[in-house]
């Protein structure tokens, strides 16, 4: 099963990994470590809460006006 992952730099080092389909979140020192951890956490989540995927999330960006 192919799912989405959003990775962001963690304030203390490494990366935070988030799966939007399930809401699982983990972290790791490297991108590979964060993705491996996310895969493990998501697998455990899916054992308890099976998921029927209708479509993939749309990842986009938006701007927030700058405040003076």
C-alpha angles and dihedrals in degrees: 000000000000116000135173127262128195115196125193130176112263117232092233096043136289125040140300112221122203130186110205095196093062104015092237114152130188139152141221141181092247135027090253092049092048091050092047091051091047091051091052094046092046092049090054091047092051092052088064100031112032114207129215106201115217097176142331123276117256112235114202139144136239137192129240114207113251116248120224 
